[in-house]
Amino acid sequence: MTLGFIIAILVSGLILGALARLAIPGPDPMPIWMTIAIGIGGSLIGGIVSQLLFGTATSFFFAFLGSVLLVILYRKYVQHRPIWGPGARRPPVP
């Protein structure tokens, strides 16, 4: 792997993770490396689902949906907060 390829993966993970965090209402305080990991993980999940359904693994839409799913799971199981409603707008309690 080249350095440019690794940088491209990190940047695309950051963009996908940031867009997924914006799609879910309420604050999601997390470090930048977690946002990148959510974006990369969402790309993997979305690629697998796209490959299974349509035979192609390249789909920004499915990568975005996979990232949103990971943000929802992060909020529910790590931050122990609801996804929508009045409790979603409050900051997480440590």
HELIX and SHEET records of a PDB file:
HELIX    1   1 LEU A    3  ALA A   23  1                                  21    
HELIX    2   2 ILE A   32  PHE A   54  1                                  23    
HELIX    3   3 PHE A   60  TYR A   77  1                                  18    
HELIX    4   4 PRO A   86  ALA A   88  5                                   3    
END                                                                             
